[in-house]
Amino acid sequence: MTLDEFTKIIDLYGTEPDCWPSELHTQCKTFLTTHSEADALLKRQRQVDELMKQLTVPNFPGLELRALNQALPERDNKFFDRLLAWLMPEDNIGKQIWRPACAACMPLFIGIVLGNFFNFGIGIEDDGFQYWNDELIMLSLSDYTEGTF
């Protein structure tokens, strides 16, 4: 065991040996007895734990009530309101043109979404076309100028 591993165990499980994992308990005990810097680290960590236990949380009377009664800022829905008004206007011309156009485009939109998410048995792993690049290179290197005159 190294000092970094021992430090991680103390950070994760605390300074009490009873809280350490049982499979690492004996390793940690032997590491503590053989390495003085590990013992010093454990003592410093216990001092920090004791100091943390002495800290108290200040009492804030009425904080919960003030937070619950606080006025929320206004939402900025201007963009979405304008987009919705553009897509579905309230005048008669908009009702006659846009709503049927949106209804007609919905199957197209659903088809595009389904086509992007599902392949319906069509795979791109077709081995019949794996040598096309080689064939095209060989065709481009061929000399076709003979006999064309």
Secondary structure, DSSP 8 states (H G I E B T S, - for coil): --HHHHHHHHHHH-S-GGGS-HHHHHHHHHHHHH-HHHHHHHHHHHHHHHHHHH------TTHHHHHHT--------HHHHHHHHHHS-SSHHHHHHHHHHHHHHHHHHHHHHHHHH--TT--S--GGGTTHHHHHHHHHHS---TT--
